[in-house]
Amino acid sequence: MSGAAADAAMSPGPPDDVSTDGLYEVTEAATRAARAAPVLAALGRAGRSRLLAAMADALWADRERLAATADEETALGVPVLLAEVARTADQLRLFGRVLDEGSYLGVAVDTRTADGVGFPPVRRWLVPLGPVAVFGASNFPFAYGVAGGDTASALAAGCPVVAKEHPSHPRTCALVLATLRRAATGAGAPADVVTMVSGFQAGTDLVRSPQLTAVGFTGSVGGGRALFDLCAARPSPIPFYGELGSVNPAVVLRGAARDRPADLARVLADSVLTRGGQVCTKAGLLFLPEGGDGDAVLAALSDRVDAAARPVLLNSSIRAAYVAGTAARAALPGVRTLTRHRPGAGSRPDPVPPVLLTTDATTLRDDPGSILTEECFGPCALVVRYRDTEDLTAALTTLAPSLVCALHADDSDADTARALLPLLAAGAGRVVWNDATCGLRIGWATQHGGGYPASTDSGTTSVGAAAIGRWLRPVAYQGIPAGFLPDELRTGDGGDGTGAPTVPYRLDGVPLPRSERKNP
């Protein structure tokens, strides 16, 4: 995703007509979060589940005002933003279910050696890291904002959040913050489970704060890498979970191009133009076969892109980067512009035309460091024409890792598709079959991450149930009597007086059905 460093440097904070409750200087915010940490952890899984449900309900109850405010700041449209509020509330409720189910704790108990010799139990589980920082995105003011997936998963884990206000939508940030804090106190939790800081310098000071234990970030490669390096340079380094830039290839095989050119044009246009192309899952590289089959797809796609509405981009920095980026790509040798209009100079309220460029696979393969293989944030894509499977494979191997890729194939493409899938999966966090790259579904199996620069930790996800694991660390208790341990580790009696374990767990390497679980 593209950042807005210039805007961030000048961010004045919320206007006077918006509550500043919860907006503090960095030291105060970090101190308040540290004080809230043991209280949040002590709420337990049930208490934090109720907290997340209260926050979801509060956001939904205030959805009209939230969406209207966000639309004034982002121009994304009220219907789009209402849907995003719904998604954000659903994310909070999802993590409530994650807490209720309990397997995220990874409880494991060993009681004997491989030879069957018993020993005092060793019990392992995951505990919250402590206060964490969350840097939200410009393009999703709710789902990746103050109440977004990073915040929801961190609170579920038991980690208070210090959010960094986004300069593209400070009023929205302040309204969401106030909503979350009211919901927290209503659910019996401290309001300071969520606080916020404002301004460019506050962001760098925040990641240096000794009370912070991890950072979640959604934004540009440059901004994210700078914060990542700050986290690593601390006297005690902390993990930095950044979702940065991703070009996201969509590959169309020959049989699919021959059989359904109009349908492919629709799906590819959706992959490029959704929310004005301002999504991290936008398909930036579209691979089409040379020849008549690919020509038919390209003609239909060009018509759709030419006819598409011109979006207003999120802020002036993003608009300037889009104008410069499309012009720089169009000027490269071997690149042609397919659309009739090109973006020109102007200010942020001026809409921009979508841009479709084309080149061949050889151009991409022979210059792997070219800007053609980098993200251009906004409604722009590069169509890459390939001769055959060997030509396609050679081009794909030059690409950096991505959040997502798509493979469009029909029955006649089965052998080629089967050969390409391992290559695509090696470079992407999510592989989509015959669908748009932007269709991220949120649930237990969601994966939203990839190798650098798509993200800074390819072993994690920033969306979905597994995102909670980023804010946890393991602890093992060896030989400690069950009466001294948390309920979830009192396996067998469950710690709740019912005789049933409170969470799924593994005993001596074996996951047992609940009816067979025994007290070790």
C-alpha positions in Angstrom: 0.0 0.0 0.0 1.1 3.5 -0.6 1.9 5.8 2.3 1.5 9.5 2.9 4.7 10.6 4.6 4.3 14.2 3.7 0.7 14.4 5.0 1.8 12.5 8.1 4.5 14.9 8.9 2.0 17.7 9.0 -0.8 15.9 10.7 -2.5 18.3 13.1 -4.6 15.8 15.0 -8.4 15.7 15.2 -10.3 19.0 14.7 -11.8 20.8 17.6 -15.3 19.3 17.0 -14.1 15.8 17.7 -13.5 14.3 21.1 -9.8 13.8 22.0 -10.6 11.3 24.8 -7.8 8.7 24.6 -5.5 10.8 22.5 -2.2 11.3 24.5 1.4 12.0 24.1 3.5 8.9 23.5 4.8 8.5 27.1 1.4 8.9 28.6 -0.3 6.6 26.1 2.3 3.9 26.6 2.1 4.2 30.4 -1.7 4.0 30.4 -1.5 0.9 28.1 1.0 -0.8 30.4 -1.3 -0.2 33.4 -4.2 -1.6 31.5 -2.3 -4.8 30.4 -2.7 -6.9 33.6 -6.3 -5.9 33.9 -7.0 -6.9 30.3 -5.3 -10.2 30.7 -7.2 -10.8 34.0 -10.5 -10.5 32.2 -9.7 -13.9 30.8 -11.0 -15.3 27.5 -14.7 -14.9 28.4 -14.2 -11.3 29.6 -12.3 -10.3 26.5 -14.9 -12.0 24.3 -17.5 -9.8 25.9 -15.3 -6.8 25.4 -14.9 -7.5 21.7 -18.7 -8.1 21.3 -19.4 -4.8 23.0 -17.0 -3.0 20.7 -18.6 -4.6 17.6 -22.1 -3.6 18.8 -21.0 0.0 19.5 -19.4 0.4 16.0 -22.5 -1.0 14.3 -24.8 1.2 16.3 -22.9 4.3 15.2 -22.3 3.1 11.7 -24.1 6.0 9.9 -22.1 8.7 11.6 -18.8 6.8 11.2 -19.4 6.1 7.5 -20.4 9.7 6.8 -17.3 11.1 8.5 -15.0 8.6 6.8 -16.5 9.5 3.4 -15.8 13.2 4.0 -12.2 12.3 4.6 -11.6 9.5 2.0 -14.2 9.9 -0.7 -14.7 6.2 -0.8 -18.5 6.4 -0.7 -20.9 5.8 2.1 -22.2 2.4 0.9 -18.6 1.1 0.6 -17.8 2.4 4.1 -21.0 1.0 5.7 -20.0 -2.4 4.3 -16.5 -1.8 5.8 -18.0 -1.0 9.3 -19.9 -4.3 9.0 -16.7 -6.1 8.2 -14.9 -4.5 11.1 -17.6 -5.5 13.5 -17.5 -9.0 12.1 -13.7 -9.2 12.7 -14.2 -8.2 16.3 -16.9 -10.9 16.8 -14.6 -13.5 15.0 -12.0 -13.0 17.6 -14.6 -13.5 20.3 -15.2 -16.9 18.8 -11.5 -17.5 18.7 -11.3 -16.8 22.4 -14.4 -19.0 23.1 -12.9 -21.9 21.2 -9.5 -21.6 22.8 -7.2 -23.6 20.6 -5.2 -20.4 19.8 -3.5 -20.9 23.2 -1.7 -24.0 21.8 -1.9 -25.9 25.1 0.3 -29.0 25.2 1.1 -31.3 28.1 3.9 -33.8 28.3 3.8 -36.4 31.1 6.1 -39.2 29.9 9.1 -40.0 27.8 8.9 -41.8 24.4 9.7 -45.0 26.4 6.7 -44.5 28.7 8.5 -43.3 31.7 6.5 -40.8 33.6 7.7 -37.4 34.9 6.0 -34.3 36.5 3.9 -32.7 33.8 5.3 -30.0 31.5 2.5 -27.6 30.4 3.0 -25.1 27.6 0.7 -22.4 26.4 0.8 -18.9 24.9 0.5 -15.6 26.9 0.1 -12.0 25.8 3.2 -9.9 24.9 1.9 -6.7 26.5 1.1 -3.3 25.0 1.5 -3.1 21.2 1.4 -0.3 18.7 -0.9 -0.3 15.6 -0.4 1.8 12.5 -3.5 1.7 10.4 -3.9 2.2 6.7 -5.1 5.1 4.6 -7.4 3.0 2.4 -9.5 1.1 5.0 -10.3 3.5 7.8 -12.2 0.9 9.7 -11.0 -2.6 8.8 -7.3 -1.6 8.9 -7.8 1.3 11.2 -8.1 2.0 15.0 -10.6 -0.8 15.3 -9.2 -3.0 12.5 -7.8 -6.5 12.5 -4.6 -5.7 14.2 -6.5 -4.1 17.1 -9.1 -6.8 17.3 -6.5 -9.6 17.4 -4.3 -7.8 19.9 -7.1 -7.2 22.3 -8.2 -10.8 21.9 -4.7 -11.9 22.8 -4.8 -9.7 25.9 -2.6 -6.8 24.6 -3.6 -3.2 25.0 -3.3 -1.1 21.8 -1.7 2.3 21.2 -3.0 3.3 17.8 -1.3 5.8 15.6 -3.8 8.2 14.1 -3.8 8.2 10.3 -3.4 11.7 8.8 -5.7 10.9 5.9 -8.7 10.5 8.3 -8.0 11.9 11.7 -11.7 12.6 12.5 -12.6 9.0 11.7 -9.8 7.8 13.9 -11.0 9.9 16.8 -14.6 8.8 16.5 -13.7 5.2 16.3 -11.4 5.6 19.3 -14.1 7.2 21.4 -16.6 4.4 20.4 -14.1 1.7 21.4 -13.3 3.3 24.7 -17.0 3.8 25.7 -17.7 0.1 24.8 -14.7 -1.0 26.9 -15.9 0.8 30.1 -19.4 -0.5 29.5 -18.0 -4.1 29.3 -16.1 -3.7 32.6 -12.6 -3.1 31.0 -10.4 0.0 31.3 -10.9 2.6 28.6 -7.1 2.6 28.2 -7.1 -0.8 26.5 -7.1 1.4 23.4 -5.3 4.8 23.3 -4.0 6.8 20.4 -1.1 9.1 19.4 -0.9 11.7 16.6 1.8 13.1 14.4 4.8 11.8 12.4 7.3 12.1 15.3 4.9 10.4 17.6 5.0 7.4 15.3 8.7 7.0 15.5 8.8 7.7 19.3 6.1 5.1 19.8 8.1 2.2 18.4 11.0 3.3 20.5 8.9 3.2 23.7 10.3 0.7 26.1 6.8 -0.3 27.2 5.8 -1.4 23.7 6.3 -5.1 22.9 5.3 -5.3 19.2 4.2 -3.2 16.3 1.5 -3.9 13.6 1.7 -1.7 10.5 -0.2 -1.4 7.2 1.3 1.1 4.7 4.2 1.8 2.3 7.4 -0.1 1.9 9.5 3.0 2.7 7.6 3.9 5.9 7.2 0.3 7.0 10.9 -0.5 6.4 11.9 2.6 8.4 9.8 1.5 11.4 11.0 -2.1 11.0 14.6 -0.9 11.3 13.7 1.2 14.4 12.2 -1.9 16.0 15.3 -3.9 15.3 17.7 -1.1 16.5 16.1 -0.8 19.9 18.2 -2.0 22.9 15.6 -4.8 23.3 14.3 -5.4 19.7 10.6 -6.1 19.2 8.7 -7.8 16.4 7.4 -5.7 13.6 4.5 -7.1 11.7 4.2 -5.0 8.5 2.0 -5.3 5.5 3.8 -3.3 2.9 3.8 -3.4 -0.9 2.5 -6.1 -3.2 2.1 -6.2 -7.0 -0.2 -9.4 -7.0 0.0 -11.2 -10.4 -3.1 -12.6 -12.1 -2.3 -15.4 -14.6 -4.7 -16.3 -17.4 -4.0 -19.6 -19.2 -4.7 -20.1 -22.8 -7.8 -22.3 -22.5 -9.5 -19.9 -20.2 -8.7 -17.0 -22.5 -10.2 -18.9 -25.5 -13.4 -20.0 -23.7 -14.5 -17.0 -21.7 -12.9 -13.7 -22.7 -15.8 -11.5 -21.5 -16.0 -13.1 -18.1 -12.2 -12.8 -17.6 -12.3 -9.1 -18.6 -14.9 -8.5 -15.9 -13.0 -10.4 -13.2 -9.7 -8.8 -14.1 -11.3 -5.3 -14.1 -12.7 -6.0 -10.7 -9.2 -7.1 -9.5 -7.7 -3.8 -10.7 -10.5 -1.2 -10.1 -12.1 -2.2 -6.8 -12.1 0.8 -4.5 -10.3 2.9 -7.1 -7.4 0.4 -7.2 -6.5 1.4 -3.7 -6.4 -2.0 -2.1 -3.4 -4.1 -1.1 -4.9 -7.1 -3.1 -5.2 -5.2 -6.4 -3.8 -7.3 -9.3 -1.0 -5.1 -10.7 0.3 -7.6 -13.2 -2.0 -9.4 -15.6 -0.5 -12.2 -17.6 -2.2 -13.0 -20.9 -1.2 -15.3 -23.7 -0.1 -13.9 -27.0 -2.3 -14.5 -30.0 -6.0 -14.1 -30.8 -7.3 -15.6 -27.5 -5.4 -13.2 -25.4 -6.2 -10.3 -27.7 -9.9 -10.9 -27.2 -9.5 -10.7 -23.4 -7.4 -7.6 -23.7 -9.8 -5.8 -25.9 -12.7 -6.5 -23.6 -10.6 -5.5 -20.6 -9.5 -2.3 -22.2 -13.1 -1.3 -22.9 -14.0 -1.9 -19.3 -11.1 0.1 -18.0 -11.8 3.0 -20.4 -15.4 3.1 -19.3 -14.7 2.9 -15.6 -15.4 5.8 -13.3 -12.5 8.0 -12.3 -11.9 7.7 -8.6 -10.8 10.4 -6.2 -7.6 9.1 -4.6 -7.2 9.0 -0.8 -4.8 11.9 -0.3 -2.6 14.3 -2.2 0.6 12.2 -1.7 -1.1 9.1 -3.2 -2.4 11.1 -6.1 1.0 12.6 -6.9 2.6 9.1 -6.6 0.0 7.7 -9.0 0.5 10.4 -11.6 4.3 10.1 -11.4 4.3 6.3 -11.3 2.0 5.7 -14.3 4.0 8.2 -16.3 7.3 6.6 -15.4 6.1 3.2 -16.4 4.5 4.3 -19.6 7.8 5.9 -20.6 9.9 2.7 -20.3 11.1 0.9 -23.5 8.8 -1.8 -24.6 5.8 -0.5 -22.7 2.6 0.8 -24.4 -0.4 2.6 -23.0 -3.7 0.9 -23.9 -6.2 3.3 -22.3 -7.2 6.6 -23.9 -6.6 8.9 -21.0 -3.6 9.5 -18.8 -3.6 11.2 -15.4 -2.3 14.7 -15.2 -1.3 17.3 -12.7 -3.9 18.4 -10.2 -4.9 18.3 -6.6 -6.4 15.6 -4.4 -10.1 16.3 -5.2 -9.4 15.9 -8.9 -10.3 12.3 -10.0 -7.8 10.3 -12.0 -8.4 8.0 -15.0 -7.5 4.3 -14.7 -4.5 3.3 -16.7 -3.8 0.0 -18.5 -0.3 -0.6 -19.8 1.1 -3.6 -21.7 4.5 -5.2 -22.4 5.8 -8.7 -23.1 7.2 -11.3 -20.8 10.7 -10.9 -22.1 10.8 -7.2 -21.1 9.8 -8.2 -17.5 12.3 -11.1 -17.4 15.2 -9.2 -18.7 14.9 -6.4 -16.2 13.8 -8.0 -12.9 14.6 -4.8 -10.9 12.4 -2.6 -13.0 9.6 -0.5 -11.5 7.3 -2.6 -13.7 7.4 -5.2 -10.9 6.7 -2.8 -8.1 3.3 -1.7 -6.8 1.7 1.3 -8.4 -1.0 2.2 -5.9 -4.3 3.2 -7.6 -6.3 2.0 -10.7 -3.3 1.0 -12.8 -2.2 -2.4 -14.1 0.4 -3.8 -16.5 -0.7 -6.5 -19.0 2.2 -8.9 -19.7 1.9 -11.0 -22.9 3.6 -14.4 -22.9 4.3 -16.9 -25.7 4.2 -20.2 -23.9 4.4 -21.8 -20.5 8.2 -21.6 -20.5 8.0 -17.8 -21.2 5.4 -17.4 -18.5 7.3 -19.3 -15.9 10.5 -17.4 -16.6 8.7 -14.1 -16.0 6.9 -15.3 -12.9 10.2 -16.4 -11.3 11.5 -12.8 -11.4 8.6 -11.4 -9.2 8.9 -10.5 -5.6 6.6 -12.3 -3.1 3.0 -11.1 -3.0 0.0 -11.1 -0.7 -2.1 -12.9 -3.4 -2.0 -14.2 -6.9 -4.8 -15.6 -9.1 -4.8 -18.4 -11.6 -7.5 -18.5 -14.3 -7.7 -21.9 -16.0 -10.2 -24.2 -17.7 -10.2 -28.0 -17.9 -7.9 -27.9 -21.0 -5.3 -26.0 -18.9 -5.2 -28.7 -16.2 -1.6 -29.8 -16.8 -0.2 -26.3 -17.0 -2.2 -25.2 -14.0 -0.9 -28.2 -11.9 2.7 -27.3 -12.9 2.3 -23.6 -12.0 0.5 -23.9 -8.7 3.7 -24.7 -6.7 5.5 -21.8 -8.2 2.6 -19.4 -7.5 2.2 -20.7 -3.9 6.0 -20.3 -3.3 5.6 -16.6 -3.9 2.2 -15.7 -2.5 0.3 -15.9 0.8 -3.0 -16.7 -1.0 -3.6 -18.4 -4.3 -7.0 -17.7 -5.9 -8.7 -19.9 -8.6 -10.8 -18.3 -11.3 -11.7 -15.3 -9.1 -10.7 -11.7 -8.4 -7.6 -11.1 -6.2 -9.5 -8.6 -4.1 -12.0 -11.1 -2.7 -10.4 -11.7 0.7 -12.7 -13.7 2.9 -12.2 -13.4 6.7 -12.4 -16.4 8.9 -10.4 -19.3 10.4 -8.5 -20.1 7.2 -7.7 -16.6 6.1 -4.1 -15.9 5.1 -3.1 -12.3 4.4 0.7 -12.1 4.3 3.7 -13.1 2.2 7.4 -12.7 1.8 9.1 -9.3 1.8 8.0 -6.7 0.7 4.4 -8.0 0.8 5.0 -8.4 4.6 7.9 -8.4 7.0 7.1 -11.9 8.4 5.9 -14.5 5.9 5.0 -16.9 8.7 2.1 -14.7 9.9 -1.2 -13.2 8.8 -2.6 -9.8 9.5 -6.2 -10.9 8.9 -8.2 -13.8 10.1 -8.2 -16.0 13.2 -4.5 -16.8 13.0 -3.6 -13.1 13.3 -3.9 -13.5 17.1 -0.6 -15.5 17.2 1.5 -12.4 16.5 0.8 -10.9 19.9 1.5 -14.1 22.0 4.6 -15.8 23.3 5.1 -19.3 24.7 5.6 -20.2 28.4 6.1 -23.7 29.8 5.4 -24.7 33.4 7.4 -27.7 34.5 6.3 -29.7 37.5 4.2 -26.9 38.9 1.1 -28.2 40.7 -2.2 -27.7 38.8 -3.7 -25.6 41.6 -1.1 -22.8 40.9 -1.9 -22.7 37.2 -4.4 -20.8 35.0 -7.7 -22.6 34.3 -6.7 -23.5 30.8 -3.7 -25.5 32.0 -5.6 -27.5 34.6 -6.2 -30.1 32.0 -8.6 -32.8 32.9 -10.6 -31.1 35.7 -10.8 -27.9 33.5 -10.5 -25.6 36.5 -14.2 -24.9 36.3 -15.5 -27.7 38.5 -17.2 -29.6 35.7 -14.5 -32.1 34.9 -14.2 -31.0 31.3 -11.1 -29.2 29.9 -11.7 -25.5 29.1 -9.7 -25.5 25.8 -8.5 -28.0 23.3 -5.1 -29.4 24.2 -2.5 -32.0 23.2 -1.5 -34.7 25.7 1.9 -36.4 25.1 1.6 -35.4 21.5 -2.0 -36.7 21.0 -5.0 -34.5 20.5 -7.8 -36.2 22.4 -11.5 -35.9 21.9 -13.1 -34.1 24.9 -14.7 -37.2 26.2 -11.3 -39.0 26.3 -9.2 -36.2 27.9 -7.7 -37.1 31.3 -6.0 -35.2 34.1 -2.3 -35.8 33.7 
